[in-house]
Amino acid sequence: MKDFGKYIIEKSREYSGDVATQLAYRQGAEEAMNWVNERMAEFIAKKTEGAS
């Protein structure tokens, strides 16, 4: 039974590490999308300023 306890602890560590990694990726992706959207908005604003 001791080995089973070790197994559970190792698995839970792996899992929590995966969750932390996923959250970091998700946050990074969100920030990247926000950055892209801001650049697009600036680009569109410049285009429309030139056109008017």
N, CA, C and O atoms as CSV, one atom per row, in Angstrom:
chain,resi,resn,atom,element,x,y,z
A,1,MET,N,N,0.824,-1.209,0.000
A,1,MET,CA,C,0.000,0.000,0.000
A,1,MET,C,C,0.863,1.265,0.000
A,1,MET,O,O,0.443,2.303,-0.514
A,2,LYS,N,N,2.070,1.181,0.577
A,2,LYS,CA,C,2.958,2.341,0.597
A,2,LYS,C,C,3.275,2.802,-0.829
A,2,LYS,O,O,3.268,3.997,-1.124
A,3,ASP,N,N,3.554,1.832,-1.706
A,3,ASP,CA,C,3.876,2.163,-3.089
A,3,ASP,C,C,2.710,2.869,-3.768
A,3,ASP,O,O,2.900,3.784,-4.569
A,4,PHE,N,N,1.503,2.427,-3.434
A,4,PHE,CA,C,0.322,3.042,-4.029
A,4,PHE,C,C,0.233,4.514,-3.621
A,4,PHE,O,O,-0.104,5.368,-4.441
A,5,GLY,N,N,0.534,4.807,-2.357
A,5,GLY,CA,C,0.536,6.194,-1.875
A,5,GLY,C,C,1.547,7.045,-2.630
A,5,GLY,O,O,1.262,8.182,-3.007
A,6,LYS,N,N,2.744,6.475,-2.850
A,6,LYS,CA,C,3.779,7.180,-3.613
A,6,LYS,C,C,3.292,7.458,-5.025
A,6,LYS,O,O,3.483,8.546,-5.567
A,7,TYR,N,N,2.652,6.438,-5.610
A,7,TYR,CA,C,2.141,6.564,-6.974
A,7,TYR,C,C,1.135,7.707,-7.064
A,7,TYR,O,O,1.190,8.527,-7.981
A,8,ILE,N,N,0.217,7.752,-6.103
A,8,ILE,CA,C,-0.804,8.808,-6.088
A,8,ILE,C,C,-0.148,10.186,-5.973
A,8,ILE,O,O,-0.521,11.120,-6.684
A,9,ILE,N,N,0.828,10.304,-5.076
A,9,ILE,CA,C,1.505,11.597,-4.883
A,9,ILE,C,C,2.219,12.023,-6.167
A,9,ILE,O,O,2.133,13.182,-6.572
A,10,GLU,N,N,2.920,11.090,-6.802
A,10,GLU,CA,C,3.628,11.420,-8.041
A,10,GLU,C,C,2.651,11.847,-9.125
A,10,GLU,O,O,2.884,12.826,-9.833
A,11,LYS,N,N,1.553,11.104,-9.249
A,11,LYS,CA,C,0.567,11.432,-10.280
A,11,LYS,C,C,-0.059,12.799,-10.017
A,11,LYS,O,O,-0.262,13.578,-10.949
A,12,SER,N,N,-0.366,13.093,-8.760
A,12,SER,CA,C,-0.988,14.385,-8.463
A,12,SER,C,C,-0.009,15.526,-8.730
A,12,SER,O,O,-0.418,16.608,-9.149
A,13,ARG,N,N,1.287,15.289,-8.490
A,13,ARG,CA,C,2.298,16.312,-8.807
A,13,ARG,C,C,2.350,16.546,-10.302
A,13,ARG,O,O,2.376,17.688,-10.761
A,14,GLU,N,N,2.365,15.456,-11.060
A,14,GLU,CA,C,2.390,15.572,-12.521
A,14,GLU,C,C,1.180,16.357,-12.990
A,14,GLU,O,O,1.293,17.256,-13.823
A,15,TYR,N,N,0.018,16.009,-12.447
A,15,TYR,CA,C,-1.224,16.641,-12.878
A,15,TYR,C,C,-1.211,18.131,-12.570
A,15,TYR,O,O,-1.563,18.944,-13.424
A,16,SER,N,N,-0.807,18.497,-11.351
A,16,SER,CA,C,-0.813,19.914,-10.993
A,16,SER,C,C,0.192,20.681,-11.845
A,16,SER,O,O,-0.033,21.846,-12.173
A,17,GLY,N,N,1.295,20.035,-12.204
A,17,GLY,CA,C,2.258,20.669,-13.097
A,17,GLY,C,C,1.648,20.911,-14.463
A,17,GLY,O,O,1.837,21.975,-15.053
A,18,ASP,N,N,0.913,19.922,-14.970
A,18,ASP,CA,C,0.254,20.056,-16.268
A,18,ASP,C,C,-0.749,21.195,-16.242
A,18,ASP,O,O,-0.826,21.985,-17.183
A,19,VAL,N,N,-1.515,21.278,-15.169
A,19,VAL,CA,C,-2.530,22.328,-15.066
A,19,VAL,C,C,-1.860,23.697,-15.072
A,19,VAL,O,O,-2.319,24.614,-15.754
A,20,ALA,N,N,-0.783,23.836,-14.317
A,20,ALA,CA,C,-0.060,25.114,-14.270
A,20,ALA,C,C,0.461,25.478,-15.655
A,20,ALA,O,O,0.396,26.635,-16.070
A,21,THR,N,N,0.980,24.476,-16.366
A,21,THR,CA,C,1.501,24.710,-17.710
A,21,THR,C,C,0.385,25.143,-18.646
A,21,THR,O,O,0.547,26.085,-19.422
A,22,GLN,N,N,-0.749,24.454,-18.572
A,22,GLN,CA,C,-1.890,24.801,-19.423
A,22,GLN,C,C,-2.361,26.215,-19.152
A,22,GLN,O,O,-2.659,26.963,-20.083
A,23,LEU,N,N,-2.430,26.590,-17.876
A,23,LEU,CA,C,-2.859,27.946,-17.530
A,23,LEU,C,C,-1.881,28.972,-18.093
A,23,LEU,O,O,-2.292,30.007,-18.617
A,24,ALA,N,N,-0.593,28.683,-17.983
A,24,ALA,CA,C,0.417,29.608,-18.500
A,24,ALA,C,C,0.273,29.753,-20.011
A,24,ALA,O,O,0.336,30.866,-20.534
A,25,TYR,N,N,0.080,28.640,-20.716
A,25,TYR,CA,C,-0.095,28.698,-22.166
A,25,TYR,C,C,-1.340,29.495,-22.519
A,25,TYR,O,O,-1.319,30.327,-23.426
A,26,ARG,N,N,-2.425,29.235,-21.795
A,26,ARG,CA,C,-3.681,29.916,-22.083
A,26,ARG,C,C,-3.521,31.420,-21.894
A,26,ARG,O,O,-3.977,32.212,-22.718
A,27,GLN,N,N,-2.860,31.806,-20.789
A,27,GLN,CA,C,-2.649,33.229,-20.514
A,27,GLN,C,C,-1.766,33.845,-21.597
A,27,GLN,O,O,-2.031,34.949,-22.072
A,28,GLY,N,N,-0.721,33.124,-21.980
A,28,GLY,CA,C,0.172,33.610,-23.023
A,28,GLY,C,C,-0.557,33.782,-24.341
A,28,GLY,O,O,-0.347,34.769,-25.046
A,29,ALA,N,N,-1.410,32.831,-24.676
A,29,ALA,CA,C,-2.173,32.899,-25.919
A,29,ALA,C,C,-3.129,34.081,-25.889
A,29,ALA,O,O,-3.289,34.780,-26.890
A,30,GLU,N,N,-3.766,34.307,-24.739
A,30,GLU,CA,C,-4.682,35.439,-24.608
A,30,GLU,C,C,-3.941,36.750,-24.814
A,30,GLU,O,O,-4.413,37.632,-25.532
A,31,GLU,N,N,-2.777,36.876,-24.183
A,31,GLU,CA,C,-1.994,38.106,-24.310
A,31,GLU,C,C,-1.552,38.305,-25.751
A,31,GLU,O,O,-1.561,39.428,-26.255
A,32,ALA,N,N,-1.166,37.227,-26.414
A,32,ALA,CA,C,-0.742,37.318,-27.809
A,32,ALA,C,C,-1.907,37.776,-28.680
A,32,ALA,O,O,-1.728,38.624,-29.555
A,33,MET,N,N,-3.091,37.230,-28.452
A,33,MET,CA,C,-4.268,37.622,-29.227
A,33,MET,C,C,-4.602,39.089,-28.984
A,33,MET,O,O,-4.931,39.818,-29.920
A,34,ASN,N,N,-4.519,39.521,-27.731
A,34,ASN,CA,C,-4.783,40.926,-27.416
A,34,ASN,C,C,-3.809,41.828,-28.163
A,34,ASN,O,O,-4.195,42.865,-28.703
A,35,TRP,N,N,-2.544,41.423,-28.185
A,35,TRP,CA,C,-1.518,42.207,-28.868
A,35,TRP,C,C,-1.840,42.297,-30.360
A,35,TRP,O,O,-1.765,43.373,-30.954
A,36,VAL,N,N,-2.197,41.162,-30.957
A,36,VAL,CA,C,-2.532,41.126,-32.385
A,36,VAL,C,C,-3.742,42.017,-32.657
A,36,VAL,O,O,-3.748,42.782,-33.622
A,37,ASN,N,N,-4.766,41.919,-31.807
A,37,ASN,CA,C,-5.966,42.730,-31.996
A,37,ASN,C,C,-5.651,44.218,-31.910
A,37,ASN,O,O,-6.190,45.015,-32.678
A,38,GLU,N,N,-4.776,44.594,-30.972
A,38,GLU,CA,C,-4.385,46.002,-30.847
A,38,GLU,C,C,-3.665,46.469,-32.110
A,38,GLU,O,O,-3.950,47.552,-32.620
A,39,ARG,N,N,-2.733,45.658,-32.617
A,39,ARG,CA,C,-1.999,46.039,-33.826
A,39,ARG,C,C,-2.969,46.163,-35.002
A,39,ARG,O,O,-2.853,47.089,-35.804
A,40,MET,N,N,-3.920,45.239,-35.107
A,40,MET,CA,C,-4.902,45.283,-36.191
A,40,MET,C,C,-5.742,46.545,-36.086
A,40,MET,O,O,-6.006,47.207,-37.089
A,41,ALA,N,N,-6.165,46.879,-34.863
A,41,ALA,CA,C,-6.978,48.077,-34.661
A,41,ALA,C,C,-6.196,49.319,-35.077
A,41,ALA,O,O,-6.748,50.214,-35.718
A,42,GLU,N,N,-4.915,49.378,-34.717
A,42,GLU,CA,C,-4.073,50.519,-35.105
A,42,GLU,C,C,-3.931,50.578,-36.620
A,42,GLU,O,O,-4.018,51.649,-37.219
A,43,PHE,N,N,-3.715,49.423,-37.232
A,43,PHE,CA,C,-3.545,49.350,-38.680
A,43,PHE,C,C,-4.808,49.833,-39.393
A,43,PHE,O,O,-4.734,50.619,-40.337
A,44,ILE,N,N,-5.962,49.359,-38.935
A,44,ILE,CA,C,-7.242,49.745,-39.540
A,44,ILE,C,C,-7.479,51.242,-39.339
A,44,ILE,O,O,-7.944,51.927,-40.249
A,45,ALA,N,N,-7.157,51.747,-38.144
A,45,ALA,CA,C,-7.335,53.171,-37.866
A,45,ALA,C,C,-6.486,54.008,-38.824
A,45,ALA,O,O,-6.954,55.023,-39.340
A,46,LYS,N,N,-5.254,53.592,-39.063
A,46,LYS,CA,C,-4.376,54.327,-39.976
A,46,LYS,C,C,-4.935,54.279,-41.395
A,46,LYS,O,O,-4.918,55.286,-42.103
A,47,LYS,N,N,-5.424,53.131,-41.810
A,47,LYS,CA,C,-5.976,52.973,-43.158
A,47,LYS,C,C,-7.178,53.895,-43.342
A,47,LYS,O,O,-7.291,54.583,-44.356
A,48,THR,N,N,-8.077,53.904,-42.352
A,48,THR,CA,C,-9.297,54.702,-42.488
A,48,THR,C,C,-8.984,56.194,-42.397
A,48,THR,O,O,-9.658,57.003,-43.035
A,49,GLU,N,N,-7.958,56.573,-41.606
A,49,GLU,CA,C,-7.559,57.983,-41.534
A,49,GLU,C,C,-7.068,58.450,-42.901
A,49,GLU,O,O,-7.417,59.537,-43.360
A,50,GLY,N,N,-6.261,57.621,-43.538
A,50,GLY,CA,C,-5.719,57.969,-44.846
A,50,GLY,C,C,-6.806,58.079,-45.901
A,50,GLY,O,O,-6.708,58.902,-46.811
A,51,ALA,N,N,-7.833,57.264,-45.788
A,51,ALA,CA,C,-8.899,57.218,-46.788
A,51,ALA,C,C,-9.824,58.429,-46.683
A,51,ALA,O,O,-10.326,58.916,-47.695
A,52,SER,N,N,-10.049,58.911,-45.468
A,52,SER,CA,C,-11.022,59.996,-45.306
A,52,SER,C,C,-10.463,61.348,-45.689
A,52,SER,O,O,-11.167,62.354,-45.604
